[in-house]
Each structure stands twice: as C-alpha cells, then as structure tokens.
Amino acid sequence: MTDPDEDESTQSGAPTPPTGEVERLRAVERLLTSITLHAPDYILHFDRAGVISYMNRPPPGHRMQDVLGTNVRRWMEPAFHEAFGAALQRVYETAALASYESVGSVTGRDYVNRISPVLVDGVVESAVLITHDVTELKHAERERAEAEERYRTLVEASFQGLCISVAGEIIHANRAMEEMFGYGPGELVGVTAAQLATPESAAVVLRHIQEGVEAPYEGTAVRKDGSTFPCELLGRNVKYDGKPARITGMRDLTEMRREEAARARRESRVQHAQKLETLGVLAGGIAHDFNNLLTVVASNADLAMRELGDSQQVKASLEQISAAVQRGSGLTHQLLVYAGQGDPRTETVDLGATLAELADMLRVSVSKKAELHYELAPDLPVVEVDPSQLQQLAMNLILNASEALPDGAGEIQIRTAAVEVDADSERARELHLSPGSYVAFEVADTGTGMDAATQLRIFDPFYTTKFAGRGLGLSAVQGIVRSHGGAIEVESTLGEGTRFRVLFPAKEGAPSARPEVPQEHAAPRVTTVLVAEDEAPLARVLRVALTTAGHSVLAACDGKQALEVFRAHADDISVALLDVTMPGMDGFEVLAELRKIAPNLPVVLSSGYPSHGRDARVVEDSAVLFLAKPYPLDELQATVQRALESK
C-alpha cells in the first residue's frame, strides 16, 4: 500500500522536475518552435509509413490540421514521387542523408529536398524532410553558366589568338592560338613565352609583363615545328583566381606582311612605269622633232643629187649625208619603239616556228661555251606581231643571257607556253594585263643574276651593266612588247640567274602569208597640192619636191591658214598634205573640218609619230593615207600619187 500522504510523482515513480527546469525546457521549446516557424525551409517529420507528425508551417492556403496525420506524398508533385521514394529508400538502407531536386508546378520554383534519418537504438524509426528553395541560386548558376558559355564561344571563335598565363606559364589558350602555333587541343597549357618566341622577342614579352605595358607591339613567334612568323601582341595584367596573371592577344602578321610586300612591289612597278612613261613621252617628242630635221636633210640631199649631174666627189658627200640620215632614222625608230609609239607591221605568226628559224643564227651569236636548250610547246596559239621586232626582241634577250654567263659558260633555256590570265590573278594586277589567252616566250639563264637595285633600272633607256654605248637594249624590248599589247615578267636572284618571260596576246587562226611587194606606181599627173607644214625648211623642201614632180603647191604654215587657203581654192586643190603636229589646230582637227567641206578629198597625213598612222581617223577614212617621217622624196611623191589615184 502506499502512504496516502505521498504525492503523485512519488506514486508514479517519475521524479518531478524542479519548477525552474520546467520553465527552461518550455523556453527552449518555444525558441525551437520560433526558429522552425521562421526558417526559410519547410521542415516535416514523418514515420516509416510516411504519416506527417510535424511541420514547421502549413503550405500556403492550408491549416496545420490539414497537414498533420496525412501522408507526405499528398503534398508532393506526382512527377517527383519516384525521386522521393528512391531517396527515402537510401535513408532507410544506409541511415545516411539523401537528397533530390524538384520543381513546383504552380510556382515554377526550384527546390533541393534533403531527407535525414531519425534513429532510435540505431534503427531508422522515422525521417525529417527539409525542403530548401534554391530558385535564386539556380538562376544565378544558369546566368553564370551562360556567361561562361558566351565567354568560351567568344574566346574559341575569335580569329585572334588568346591565352591566360600565370607565373609565365599558359593555363588556357583558345583554338586560334593553338592553330597559329601548330599545337593540338590543350598542348599549350604549361608552355612559357620563352618557348613561343625567339630569344629577342621573349625578352620583350617579359619586359612588357613586368612593366604592365598594355600597348600593342610586334615580335617574332616560334611554332611547334620551329618555324617563325611575325606577330602583333597586346597584353594586360589581371587577377585570376586571386593570383597575378596576364591575358595576351596575338595576331599572325604573315599574310599582312605578304600583302604589304606585294603592294610595295606593285607601287614600285607603277612608279617605274610612270617614270618610263615620262621618258617615253620625252623620247617620242625628241624623235618627232629629229624626224622633221632628218626629213629636211634627206630631202635637200635628194634634191641636190638630182641637180648635181656627174660631179662624183660632191655626189659621194651627198650619199654620205643620206647614209647618216638613214642611221639617224634608225635611232629615232628605236626611240619611238621604246616610247611604245613604234609602227609595228604585224602579221599572224607562229612564235615557236619563228624561234626555230632563228636557232642557227642564235647558235653562232652566243658564247661557244653556252648550252642552248629549247622547250617549244606544240600547238601554240598564233600571235599578231611584227616579225622583225620579234626577232630583235628574241636576239636581245638571248644575247643578254649569254653575256650574263660567267666566262660565257652555262645554260640558256628558251621556252614557249600557252598561258591563261585570270582577271583577279596577281599577274593581271601587277602587269596590268587584260584577262584572256597569251603566248609566253621565256629566256632563262644560269648566269650572275641581278640585285634588286639593278632590276629597277634594267628598262631605263641606255642603262647597262656592261660597257657604255650599247644603245636602248631592254628599253627597246619593253617598247616592242608594249606596242603589241603584251607584258614582261622578270625574275632574278644574284648569283643564281635570270628569267625573262614575255607575254603576247594570243590570236585564233593560222599564220598569214607575207604581204606582196607593192607594184610600181603610175606616172604622176599635174595637180594642185595643199601643203600644211609649220617647219619652214621642210615646207620649202616639200614645195620643191612636189613642184619637181609636176604638181603645183599651195602652202600654209599652220592648220588655221590651211583651212583659209582651201576655202579660197577649193575647186583647184586635188590633195592635201597635212602635218599632224602643228600649233593651234593639228592635222586631225584640220582633217575634220575639211571633211565637212569636201568629204571625198584625198588627204595625206604626215608625222614623226608612227602611232598616228594607227589612229582611227586614219584607218576608218579610205581617202586618208599616212606618211611617216623621215621619208625619201620618192616615197613622198609616190604617196601623193596614190592619194590622187584613190580619188
């Protein structure tokens, strides 16, 4: 029996805590309740059957009594039941924490769910589920991932080489830099600047890093295979993962240097062409004026010999004058050829056949120690050239090649080939060639070659590396080629030889026969000739020569006076002899005015510029003939007679 005076706690066997301890425990309970109530996460306790016995706060729109005693799966998205079940199974089996992720179907927010075991005597009796909202964290992670992806895309897709180095070693390099240096993916990691640059450039790179220089500079880089290339670098010192680092951008300058060199060559060629064009204009002007003087001398000598009779001594002197005139005429012809104003008498020619015909002449002309090798392509297109000028060109190039051979011993290659020139090719741009088909004539030697300074001057008139007094030489060759619409390429290396390649426009068709020798002209008949010539001595000679031939002459000293004379004597004048280059109105302008007055009047145009004879106003007018200065009196009289016969 129990003592009726004993209290309840004694009767139940459980000691009653002191009042102070009860209050402390109640305070702790209130604190824990407050903490869980205000925690940002949902906290649930449920048994092995999943029945909820505790939740720190009910879901929005529900009361706590709606939750307690229900199964935890009721408050989960069905799509995540399987993940929850798998995590809970791991907790039961391992007595360790397990987690899974879920997304609210209504809110669209992201959650990380952690399940912790509640152990009683080492056995999992129940579990605690803590659901943590990680929406902002997920959003930040996605933004960081997207930023990293943008960075990777930007860096990897960059045409410029980019790398990050720490303590002098590369920790990351993009694909462009790997390809630039010839390394595979990831192979640049750990490589230093000393391995990627020449010693001089590596020292410059190190100095820029130490001084924090952020201005672009140039250096010489070294590829994996040991080859070098010029590059431009731009770096910046930064912090990477809390450590001093260097971001470096690189650009391969190889192509830019190649383009700069090509542009410099083109500009040099343009400047050289402009210089030659200026010299050509000067040479053409000198030749024209000299031709006028030669015409005066030749005509007067001719007239003097006609009046001389049998005085052999004087006649011999006059013949010497005539011979000197012919030599002077040859010189002016060379000047005009150099100026590109020569008068080529073109024919359709097989270039290979022409060179084959010259073989014997070339063999005896070059050094006996020289070996001539021919590579003449079969079935070449024909070309439209002046055969005599073609022979002059070939002889000049081959003799130059022979003289370039040390002691005359070596090889000379003579080749022909068909060449196609594309509009966008470097050859078309540098040589100013129209696109189309060309026939190439090439002369290559194993001689001494030329340095760059010599190559810039080889087409200058009278320039030579041999003894003085060699004539126009290669400048005449260039004039011949230009007058035929072609171009010359030169390749030479000092000590290794020279290669000249001449390109002539190709023409369809078979070689044409040589023109027949003109027949004798009929006897002249008496007519009136209008002579317009501003050179007084030449005008006097023309008057005498034409009068001697039975013509009457009306003279004019310039184009304006010629028109006045013609208007006053239009019914009497049968032919007009007009100098092309007169002050005020030139011969072409006078011709245009005459055609308005007398459309069918025979006209002879005369000029020291043979190119005037190819002018459309001459070619297209059947009543116009051309007479190139200087000319003998017989040719003058014959040309005037032909003009009269065409009337």
C-alpha positions as CSV (number, residue, x, y, z in Angstrom):
1,M,0.0,0.0,0.0
2,T,1.0,3.4,-0.5
3,D,1.2,6.2,2.1
4,P,-1.8,8.4,1.4
5,D,0.4,11.4,2.2
6,E,2.8,10.6,-0.8
7,D,2.4,13.0,-3.9
8,E,1.6,11.8,-7.4
9,S,5.1,11.9,-8.6
10,T,6.2,9.5,-5.9
11,Q,3.3,7.3,-6.7
12,S,4.0,7.2,-10.4
13,G,7.7,6.6,-9.9
14,A,8.8,9.6,-12.1
15,P,10.5,12.4,-10.4
16,T,9.0,15.8,-10.9
17,P,11.5,18.3,-12.4
18,P,12.1,21.4,-10.5
19,T,9.9,24.3,-11.4
20,G,12.9,26.2,-12.8
21,E,13.9,23.3,-15.1
22,V,10.4,23.1,-16.5
23,E,10.4,26.7,-17.4
24,R,13.8,26.4,-19.1
25,L,12.6,23.5,-21.2
26,R,9.5,25.3,-22.1
27,A,11.6,28.3,-23.1
28,V,13.8,26.1,-25.3
29,E,10.7,24.6,-26.8
30,R,9.3,28.0,-27.6
31,L,12.7,29.0,-29.1
32,L,12.9,25.9,-31.3
33,T,9.3,26.4,-32.4
34,S,10.0,30.0,-33.3
35,I,13.2,29.0,-35.2
36,T,11.5,26.4,-37.2
37,L,8.5,28.6,-37.8
38,H,10.6,31.3,-39.2
39,A,13.0,29.1,-41.0
40,P,13.0,29.7,-44.8
41,D,12.7,26.0,-45.4
42,Y,9.8,23.6,-44.9
43,I,10.6,21.0,-42.2
44,L,8.5,17.9,-41.9
45,H,8.7,14.8,-39.6
46,F,7.0,11.6,-40.7
47,D,7.2,7.9,-39.8
48,R,8.2,5.0,-41.9
49,A,4.6,4.9,-43.3
50,G,5.0,8.5,-44.4
51,V,2.5,9.9,-42.0
52,I,3.3,13.5,-41.0
53,S,3.6,14.2,-37.3
54,Y,5.2,17.6,-37.5
55,M,5.5,20.5,-40.0
56,N,7.0,23.9,-39.1
57,R,4.3,25.7,-41.1
58,P,1.5,24.7,-43.4
59,P,1.6,25.2,-47.1
60,P,0.0,28.5,-48.4
61,G,-3.8,28.3,-48.2
62,H,-3.9,25.4,-45.7
63,R,-4.1,25.0,-42.0
64,M,-1.8,22.9,-39.8
65,Q,-4.6,20.4,-39.1
66,D,-5.0,19.9,-42.8
67,V,-1.4,18.5,-42.9
68,L,-0.8,16.6,-39.7
69,G,-1.8,13.0,-39.9
70,T,-1.7,13.0,-43.7
71,N,0.8,11.1,-46.0
72,V,3.8,13.2,-47.0
73,R,3.3,12.2,-50.7
74,R,0.0,14.0,-50.8
75,W,1.9,17.3,-50.6
76,M,4.4,16.4,-53.4
77,E,4.2,16.8,-57.1
78,P,3.4,13.5,-58.6
79,A,6.3,13.8,-61.1
80,F,8.7,13.7,-58.1
81,H,7.2,10.8,-56.2
82,E,9.7,8.4,-57.7
83,A,12.7,10.6,-56.8
84,F,11.4,11.0,-53.3
85,G,10.8,7.2,-52.9
86,A,14.4,6.4,-54.1
87,A,15.9,9.0,-51.7
88,L,13.8,7.7,-48.8
89,Q,14.8,4.1,-49.6
90,R,18.5,5.1,-49.4
91,V,17.9,6.7,-46.0
92,Y,16.3,3.5,-44.7
93,E,19.0,1.3,-46.1
94,T,22.0,3.4,-45.2
95,A,20.8,5.5,-42.2
96,A,22.5,8.4,-44.1
97,L,21.4,11.7,-45.5
98,A,19.9,11.5,-49.1
99,S,18.6,14.3,-51.3
100,Y,16.8,15.0,-54.6
101,E,15.6,18.1,-56.6
102,S,12.1,19.1,-57.6
103,V,10.3,22.0,-59.3
104,G,6.9,23.4,-58.1
105,S,4.3,23.0,-60.9
106,V,2.4,26.1,-59.8
107,T,5.2,28.4,-58.6
108,G,7.8,27.1,-61.0
109,R,10.4,27.5,-58.3
110,D,13.3,25.1,-57.8
111,Y,13.9,23.1,-54.6
112,V,16.5,20.9,-53.1
113,N,15.0,18.3,-50.8
114,R,17.1,16.6,-48.0
115,I,15.9,13.6,-46.0
116,S,17.6,12.9,-42.7
117,P,17.1,9.6,-40.7
118,V,15.8,9.7,-37.1
119,L,17.5,6.8,-35.3
120,V,16.2,5.0,-32.2
121,D,18.7,2.4,-30.8
122,G,20.5,2.6,-34.1
123,V,17.4,1.8,-36.2
124,V,15.8,4.3,-38.5
125,E,12.4,4.9,-36.9
126,S,11.3,8.0,-38.8
127,A,12.6,10.7,-41.1
128,V,12.9,14.5,-41.4
129,L,12.4,16.2,-44.7
130,I,13.8,19.7,-45.3
131,T,12.8,21.4,-48.5
132,H,15.0,24.4,-49.5
133,D,14.1,26.9,-52.1
134,V,17.1,27.3,-54.5
135,T,15.4,29.2,-57.3
136,E,17.7,32.3,-57.0
137,L,20.7,30.1,-56.7
138,K,19.7,28.1,-59.8
139,H,19.1,31.3,-61.7
140,A,22.5,32.6,-60.7
141,E,24.1,29.3,-61.7
142,R,22.3,29.4,-65.1
143,E,23.4,33.0,-65.6
144,R,27.0,32.1,-64.7
145,A,26.9,29.1,-67.0
146,E,25.5,31.2,-69.8
147,A,28.2,33.8,-69.2
148,E,30.9,31.2,-69.2
149,E,29.4,29.7,-72.4
150,R,29.4,33.2,-74.1
151,Y,33.0,33.6,-72.9
152,R,34.0,30.3,-74.3
153,T,32.2,30.9,-77.6
154,L,33.8,34.4,-77.9
155,V,37.3,33.2,-77.0
156,E,37.2,30.0,-79.0
157,A,35.6,31.6,-82.1
158,S,38.0,34.5,-82.1
159,F,40.2,34.9,-85.1
160,Q,42.9,36.2,-82.7
161,G,45.0,34.0,-80.6
162,L,44.1,34.5,-76.9
163,C,45.8,33.0,-73.8
164,I,45.9,33.4,-70.0
165,S,49.2,32.8,-68.2
166,V,50.1,32.6,-64.6
167,A,53.7,32.8,-63.4
168,G,54.8,32.8,-67.0
169,E,53.0,29.6,-67.9
170,I,49.9,29.3,-70.1
171,I,46.9,27.9,-68.2
172,H,44.4,28.3,-71.1
173,A,44.7,29.1,-74.8
174,N,42.0,29.3,-77.4
175,R,41.8,27.2,-80.6
176,A,43.0,30.1,-82.8
177,M,46.3,30.3,-80.8
178,E,46.8,26.5,-80.9
179,E,46.4,26.5,-84.6
180,M,48.6,29.6,-85.0
181,F,51.4,27.8,-83.3
182,G,50.7,24.3,-84.6
183,Y,49.7,22.7,-81.3
184,G,46.9,20.3,-80.6
185,P,44.0,20.9,-78.1
186,G,45.4,21.6,-74.6
187,E,49.0,21.2,-75.7
188,L,49.8,24.9,-74.9
189,V,49.0,24.5,-71.2
190,G,52.2,24.8,-69.3
191,V,54.2,26.3,-72.2
192,T,56.1,29.5,-71.5
193,A,56.8,32.6,-73.6
194,A,60.4,31.6,-74.0
195,Q,59.2,28.5,-75.9
196,L,56.9,30.5,-78.2
197,A,59.2,33.3,-79.2
198,T,62.7,34.0,-80.4
199,P,65.1,35.0,-77.5
200,E,64.9,38.6,-78.5
201,S,61.1,38.7,-78.6
202,A,60.8,36.6,-75.4
203,A,62.9,39.3,-73.6
204,V,60.5,42.0,-74.9
205,V,57.4,40.0,-73.8
206,L,58.9,39.5,-70.3
207,R,59.6,43.3,-70.0
208,H,56.1,44.1,-71.1
209,I,54.7,41.8,-68.4
210,Q,56.9,43.2,-65.7
211,E,56.1,46.8,-66.6
212,G,52.4,46.1,-67.2
213,V,52.5,47.6,-70.7
214,E,49.2,47.5,-72.5
215,A,50.2,49.0,-75.8
216,P,50.4,46.7,-78.9
217,Y,53.9,45.7,-80.0
218,E,55.4,43.3,-82.6
219,G,57.6,40.3,-82.2
220,T,58.7,37.0,-83.8
221,A,56.9,33.9,-82.7
222,V,58.2,30.3,-82.9
223,R,55.8,27.5,-84.0
224,K,55.9,23.9,-82.6
225,D,57.9,22.8,-85.7
226,G,60.5,25.5,-85.1
227,S,59.4,27.8,-87.9
228,T,58.9,31.5,-87.1
229,F,56.4,34.1,-88.1
230,P,55.8,37.8,-87.4
231,C,53.1,38.7,-84.9
232,E,51.4,41.5,-83.0
233,L,50.8,41.2,-79.3
234,L,48.7,43.0,-76.8
235,G,48.6,42.1,-73.2
236,R,47.1,43.1,-69.9
237,N,48.0,42.2,-66.3
238,V,44.9,40.9,-64.4
239,K,44.0,38.9,-61.3
240,Y,43.0,35.3,-62.0
241,D,41.8,33.1,-59.2
242,G,43.4,35.6,-56.8
243,K,46.8,35.4,-58.5
244,P,48.6,37.8,-60.8
245,A,48.0,36.7,-64.4
246,R,48.4,38.0,-67.9
247,I,45.9,38.0,-70.7
248,T,47.6,38.1,-74.1
249,G,46.1,38.5,-77.6
250,M,48.1,37.6,-80.7
251,R,47.7,38.2,-84.4
252,D,49.7,36.5,-87.1
253,L,51.1,39.2,-89.4
254,T,52.4,36.8,-92.1
255,E,49.6,37.5,-94.6
256,M,49.7,41.2,-93.8
257,R,53.5,41.3,-94.4
258,R,53.0,39.4,-97.7
259,E,50.3,41.8,-98.8
260,E,52.5,44.8,-97.8
261,A,55.4,43.4,-99.8
262,A,53.2,42.8,-102.8
263,R,51.7,46.2,-102.5
264,A,55.2,47.7,-102.3
265,R,56.2,45.8,-105.4
266,R,53.1,47.0,-107.2
267,E,53.7,50.6,-106.2
268,S,57.3,50.3,-107.3
269,R,56.2,48.9,-110.6
270,V,53.7,51.7,-111.0
271,Q,56.3,54.3,-110.1
272,H,58.8,52.7,-112.5
273,A,56.1,52.6,-115.2
274,Q,55.3,56.2,-114.7
275,K,58.9,57.1,-114.9
276,L,59.3,55.1,-118.1
277,E,56.1,56.7,-119.5
278,T,57.6,60.2,-118.8
279,L,60.8,59.2,-120.5
280,G,58.8,57.7,-123.3
281,V,56.9,60.9,-123.9
282,L,60.3,62.7,-123.9
283,A,61.8,60.2,-126.3
284,G,58.8,60.4,-128.6
285,G,59.0,64.2,-128.7
286,I,62.7,64.1,-129.4
287,A,62.2,61.5,-132.1
288,H,59.4,63.5,-133.8
289,D,61.4,66.7,-133.9
290,F,64.5,64.9,-135.0
291,N,62.5,63.2,-137.8
292,N,61.5,66.6,-139.0
293,L,65.2,67.6,-139.2
294,L,66.1,64.4,-140.9
295,T,63.4,64.9,-143.5
296,V,64.7,68.3,-144.3
297,V,68.3,67.0,-144.6
298,A,67.3,63.9,-146.6
299,S,65.1,65.8,-148.9
300,N,67.7,68.5,-149.6
301,A,70.3,65.9,-150.2
302,D,68.0,64.1,-152.6
303,L,67.2,67.4,-154.5
304,A,70.9,68.2,-154.6
305,M,71.8,64.9,-156.1
306,R,69.1,65.3,-158.7
307,E,70.6,68.6,-159.8
308,L,74.2,67.7,-159.4
309,G,75.0,65.9,-162.6
310,D,78.3,64.0,-162.9
311,S,80.3,65.5,-160.1
312,Q,81.3,62.3,-158.3
313,Q,83.1,63.9,-155.4
314,V,80.1,66.0,-154.4
315,K,77.7,63.2,-155.1
316,A,79.7,60.9,-152.7
317,S,79.4,63.5,-150.0
318,L,75.7,63.8,-150.5
319,E,75.5,60.0,-150.4
320,Q,77.3,60.1,-147.0
321,I,74.7,62.6,-145.8
322,S,71.9,60.3,-147.0
323,A,73.5,57.4,-145.2
324,A,73.9,59.4,-142.0
325,V,70.2,60.3,-142.3
326,Q,69.3,56.6,-142.5
327,R,71.3,55.9,-139.4
328,G,69.6,58.8,-137.6
329,S,66.2,57.5,-138.8
330,G,67.1,54.1,-137.2
331,L,67.9,55.8,-133.9
332,T,64.6,57.7,-133.9
333,H,62.8,54.5,-134.7
334,Q,64.4,52.9,-131.7
335,L,63.3,55.8,-129.6
336,L,59.8,55.5,-130.8
337,V,59.8,51.8,-130.1
338,Y,61.0,52.4,-126.6
339,A,58.2,55.0,-126.2
340,G,55.6,52.4,-127.3
341,Q,54.9,54.5,-130.3
342,G,56.6,52.4,-132.9
343,D,54.8,51.4,-136.1
344,P,54.7,47.6,-136.0
345,R,53.9,45.9,-139.3
346,T,52.1,43.0,-137.7
347,E,51.5,39.5,-139.2
348,T,49.9,36.4,-137.8
349,V,53.0,34.4,-136.6
350,D,53.7,31.0,-135.1
351,L,56.1,32.0,-132.3
352,G,57.6,28.6,-131.9
353,A,58.3,28.3,-135.7
354,T,59.9,31.8,-135.7
355,L,62.2,30.8,-132.8
356,A,63.1,27.5,-134.5
357,E,64.1,29.5,-137.7
358,L,66.4,31.7,-135.6
359,A,68.1,28.7,-134.0
360,D,71.2,28.7,-136.3
361,M,71.6,32.4,-136.0
362,L,71.4,32.2,-132.2
363,R,73.8,29.4,-132.0
364,V,76.6,31.4,-133.7
365,S,75.7,34.6,-131.8
366,V,76.0,33.3,-128.3
367,S,79.1,32.1,-126.5
368,K,80.5,28.7,-127.7
369,K,80.6,27.6,-124.0
370,A,76.8,28.3,-123.6
371,E,74.3,25.4,-123.9
372,L,71.1,26.3,-125.6
373,H,68.1,24.2,-124.6
374,Y,64.7,24.6,-126.4
375,E,61.4,23.7,-124.9
376,L,58.9,24.8,-127.6
377,A,55.4,23.8,-126.8
378,P,53.4,22.2,-129.7
379,D,50.1,23.6,-131.0
380,L,50.6,27.0,-129.6
381,P,48.1,29.7,-130.5
382,V,49.4,32.2,-133.0
383,V,50.2,35.8,-132.2
384,E,49.9,39.1,-134.1
385,V,53.4,40.6,-134.1
386,D,55.9,42.5,-136.2
387,P,58.3,39.6,-137.3
388,S,61.3,41.9,-137.5
389,Q,60.6,43.3,-134.0
390,L,60.0,39.8,-132.7
391,Q,63.4,38.8,-134.0
392,Q,65.0,41.9,-132.4
393,L,63.4,41.1,-129.1
394,A,64.5,37.4,-129.1
395,M,68.1,38.2,-130.1
396,N,68.3,40.9,-127.5
397,L,67.1,38.7,-124.6
398,I,69.2,35.7,-125.7
399,L,72.4,37.7,-126.2
400,N,71.9,39.3,-122.8
401,A,71.5,35.8,-121.3
402,S,74.7,34.7,-123.0
403,E,76.6,37.7,-121.7
404,A,75.4,37.1,-118.2
405,L,77.0,33.6,-118.1
406,P,80.3,33.6,-116.1
407,D,83.1,33.3,-118.7
408,G,80.3,32.5,-121.2
409,A,79.8,29.0,-119.7
410,G,76.3,27.9,-118.6
411,E,72.8,27.1,-119.7
412,I,70.2,29.2,-121.6
413,Q,66.7,27.8,-121.6
414,I,64.3,29.0,-124.4
415,R,60.7,28.1,-123.8
416,T,57.3,28.8,-125.1
417,A,53.9,28.0,-123.5
418,A,50.3,28.9,-123.6
419,V,49.2,31.0,-120.6
420,E,45.7,31.9,-119.3
421,V,45.4,35.1,-117.3
422,D,42.5,35.5,-114.9
423,A,41.0,38.9,-114.2
424,D,41.6,38.5,-110.4
425,S,45.1,37.0,-110.6
426,E,48.2,38.7,-109.2
427,R,49.8,38.6,-112.7
428,A,46.9,40.5,-114.2
429,R,47.0,43.1,-111.4
430,E,50.8,43.6,-111.4
431,L,51.3,43.6,-115.1
432,H,48.0,45.4,-116.0
433,L,47.0,42.6,-118.3
434,S,43.5,42.1,-119.6
435,P,42.1,38.6,-118.9
436,G,42.5,36.1,-121.7
437,S,44.9,33.8,-123.5
438,Y,48.5,34.6,-124.0
439,V,51.6,33.0,-125.6
440,A,54.7,33.1,-123.3
441,F,58.2,33.3,-124.7
442,E,60.8,32.7,-121.9
443,V,64.6,33.1,-121.8
444,A,66.2,31.8,-118.6
445,D,70.0,31.7,-117.8
446,T,72.2,30.3,-115.1
447,G,74.3,33.5,-115.1
448,T,75.2,36.0,-112.5
449,G,71.7,37.3,-111.9
450,M,70.8,40.8,-110.7
451,D,70.3,42.6,-107.4
452,A,67.1,44.5,-106.6
453,A,68.6,47.9,-107.5
454,T,69.7,46.7,-110.9
455,Q,66.3,45.1,-111.6
456,L,64.6,48.5,-111.0
457,R,66.7,50.1,-113.8
458,I,67.1,47.5,-116.5
459,F,64.3,49.0,-118.7
460,D,65.7,52.5,-118.4
461,P,66.9,53.8,-121.8
462,F,70.7,53.4,-122.4
463,Y,71.2,51.8,-118.9
464,T,73.7,49.0,-119.0
465,T,75.8,47.0,-116.6
466,K,78.3,46.4,-119.4
467,F,80.4,48.9,-121.3
468,A,78.8,52.2,-122.4
469,G,77.3,52.8,-125.8
470,R,75.1,49.7,-126.0
471,G,72.0,51.5,-127.2
472,L,68.5,51.2,-125.9
473,G,68.7,47.5,-125.1
474,L,66.0,46.2,-122.9
475,S,64.1,49.5,-123.0
476,A,63.5,48.8,-126.7
477,V,62.4,45.3,-125.8
478,Q,59.9,46.7,-123.4
479,G,58.7,49.2,-126.1
480,I,58.2,46.4,-128.6
481,V,56.2,44.3,-126.1
482,R,54.1,47.3,-125.0
483,S,53.3,48.2,-128.6
484,H,52.0,44.7,-129.1
485,G,49.7,44.8,-126.0
486,G,51.9,42.4,-124.1
487,A,54.0,42.5,-120.8
488,I,57.3,41.4,-119.5
489,E,58.0,39.5,-116.2
490,V,61.5,39.4,-114.7
491,E,62.7,37.1,-112.0
492,S,66.4,37.2,-110.9
493,T,68.5,36.3,-107.9
494,L,72.0,37.5,-107.6
495,G,74.4,34.6,-108.3
496,E,71.6,32.2,-109.4
497,G,70.5,33.5,-112.8
498,T,67.7,35.5,-114.5
499,R,64.4,34.6,-116.2
500,F,62.6,36.9,-118.7
501,R,59.1,36.0,-119.6
502,V,57.3,37.9,-122.4
503,L,53.6,37.5,-122.8
504,F,51.9,38.2,-126.2
505,P,48.1,38.2,-126.6
506,A,47.1,35.0,-128.4
507,K,45.1,35.1,-131.6
508,E,42.9,32.5,-133.2
509,G,43.8,31.4,-136.7
510,A,46.7,30.2,-138.8
511,P,49.8,32.2,-139.7
512,S,49.1,34.6,-142.6
513,A,51.2,34.9,-145.7
514,R,53.5,37.9,-146.1
515,P,52.0,40.8,-148.0
516,E,53.0,41.1,-151.6
517,V,55.5,43.7,-152.7
518,P,53.7,46.8,-153.9
519,Q,53.7,47.3,-157.7
520,E,55.3,50.3,-159.4
521,H,53.1,53.5,-159.3
522,A,51.7,55.1,-162.4
523,A,53.3,58.3,-163.6
524,P,52.2,61.3,-161.7
525,R,49.8,63.8,-163.3
526,V,49.8,67.6,-162.7
527,T,47.6,68.6,-159.8
528,T,47.5,71.2,-157.0
529,V,48.6,70.1,-153.6
530,L,47.8,71.9,-150.4
531,V,50.8,71.6,-148.1
532,A,50.3,72.5,-144.4
533,E,53.7,72.3,-142.5
534,D,54.9,74.5,-139.7
535,E,58.6,73.7,-140.1
536,A,59.7,76.4,-142.7
537,P,62.8,74.4,-144.0
538,L,60.7,71.3,-144.5
539,A,57.9,73.3,-146.2
540,R,60.4,74.7,-148.7
541,V,61.7,71.2,-149.5
542,L,58.2,69.8,-149.9
543,R,57.4,72.7,-152.3
544,V,60.5,72.0,-154.4
545,A,60.0,68.2,-154.4
546,L,56.3,68.3,-155.4
547,T,56.9,71.0,-158.0
548,T,59.7,68.9,-159.5
549,A,57.2,66.0,-159.7
550,G,54.9,68.2,-161.7
551,H,52.5,69.4,-159.1
552,S,51.6,72.9,-158.2
553,V,51.7,73.7,-154.5
554,L,49.7,76.0,-152.2
555,A,51.5,76.3,-148.8
556,A,50.1,77.0,-145.3
557,C,52.2,77.4,-142.1
558,D,49.6,76.1,-139.7
559,G,46.1,74.4,-139.5
560,K,44.1,77.6,-139.5
561,Q,45.8,79.0,-142.6
562,A,45.4,75.7,-144.3
563,L,41.6,75.9,-144.0
564,E,41.7,79.5,-145.2
565,V,43.7,78.5,-148.3
566,F,41.5,75.6,-149.0
567,R,38.3,77.6,-148.8
568,A,39.8,80.1,-151.2
569,H,41.0,77.5,-153.7
570,A,38.7,74.5,-153.1
571,D,38.0,73.9,-156.8
572,D,41.7,73.8,-157.6
573,I,43.1,71.6,-154.8
574,S,43.2,67.9,-155.6
575,V,45.0,66.6,-152.5
576,A,46.1,67.9,-149.1
577,L,49.4,67.1,-147.4
578,L,48.9,67.9,-143.6
579,D,51.5,67.7,-140.8
580,V,49.8,66.2,-137.8
581,T,51.6,68.2,-135.1
582,M,51.0,71.8,-135.9
583,P,50.4,74.7,-133.4
584,G,46.8,75.9,-132.9
585,M,44.9,73.3,-135.0
586,D,46.7,70.0,-135.5
587,G,46.3,67.9,-138.7
588,F,43.5,65.8,-137.3
589,E,41.4,68.9,-136.5
590,V,42.1,70.3,-140.0
591,L,41.0,66.9,-141.5
592,A,37.8,67.0,-139.5
593,E,37.0,70.5,-140.9
594,L,38.0,69.5,-144.4
595,R,35.6,66.6,-144.3
596,K,32.7,69.0,-143.6
597,I,33.6,71.0,-146.8
598,A,35.0,68.2,-149.1
599,P,34.1,64.7,-147.8
600,N,36.0,62.9,-150.5
601,L,39.1,65.0,-150.7
602,P,42.3,62.8,-150.7
603,V,44.4,63.6,-147.7
604,V,48.0,62.6,-146.7
605,L,48.8,62.9,-143.0
606,S,52.5,63.1,-142.1
607,S,54.0,62.7,-138.7
608,G,57.2,61.8,-136.8
609,Y,55.0,59.7,-134.6
610,P,54.2,56.4,-136.4
611,S,51.4,55.7,-133.9
612,H,49.4,58.5,-135.6
613,G,49.1,56.2,-138.6
614,R,47.1,53.8,-136.5
615,D,44.6,56.4,-135.4
616,A,41.0,55.5,-136.1
617,R,40.6,58.8,-138.0
618,V,43.2,57.5,-140.4
619,V,42.2,53.8,-140.5
620,E,38.5,54.4,-140.9
621,D,38.8,57.1,-143.7
622,S,39.5,55.4,-147.0
623,A,40.6,58.7,-148.5
624,V,43.4,59.2,-146.0
625,L,47.0,57.9,-146.3
626,F,49.7,58.2,-143.7
627,L,53.4,59.1,-144.4
628,A,55.9,58.5,-141.5
629,K,58.8,60.9,-141.2
630,P,61.6,60.9,-142.2
631,Y,60.8,59.8,-145.8
632,P,62.7,60.0,-149.1
633,L,61.3,62.2,-151.8
634,D,60.4,59.2,-153.9
635,E,58.2,57.9,-151.2
636,L,56.6,61.3,-150.7
637,Q,55.8,61.6,-154.5
638,A,54.5,58.0,-154.6
639,T,52.2,58.5,-151.6
640,V,50.8,61.8,-153.1
641,Q,50.2,59.9,-156.4
642,R,48.4,57.0,-154.6
643,A,46.2,59.5,-152.9
644,L,45.3,61.1,-156.2
645,E,44.6,57.8,-157.8
646,S,42.1,57.0,-154.9
647,K,40.0,60.0,-155.9
